[in-house]
């Protein structure tokens, strides 16, 4: 299936049978790392540079709650 890079509009040919949600692919044209958000339908998004992860954020919030007790 073909999608376009959100940074440079380069067409990307991604075989949905070979990727899973959460995997990272790189645009051949601009080098942007793109995360596979969904495979059905195929959706991609740039990987955030700071490495933000909802699960890590939740763990930090839990640790802060324990310190307050």
Secondary structure in CASP SS format (residue, H / E / C, confidence):
PFRMAT SS
TARGET T0000
AUTHOR 0000-0000-0000
METHOD secondary structure of the structure
MODEL  1
X C 1.00
X E 1.00
X E 1.00
X E 1.00
X C 1.00
X C 1.00
X C 1.00
X C 1.00
X C 1.00
X C 1.00
X E 1.00
X E 1.00
X E 1.00
X C 1.00
X C 1.00
X C 1.00
X C 1.00
X C 1.00
X C 1.00
X C 1.00
X C 1.00
X C 1.00
X C 1.00
X E 1.00
X E 1.00
X E 1.00
X C 1.00
X C 1.00
X C 1.00
X C 1.00
X C 1.00
X C 1.00
X E 1.00
X E 1.00
X E 1.00
X E 1.00
X E 1.00
X E 1.00
X E 1.00
X C 1.00
X C 1.00
X E 1.00
X E 1.00
X E 1.00
X E 1.00
X E 1.00
X C 1.00
X C 1.00
X C 1.00
X C 1.00
X C 1.00
X C 1.00
X C 1.00
X H 1.00
X H 1.00
X H 1.00
X H 1.00
X H 1.00
X H 1.00
X H 1.00
X H 1.00
X H 1.00
X H 1.00
X H 1.00
X H 1.00
X H 1.00
X H 1.00
X H 1.00
X C 1.00
END
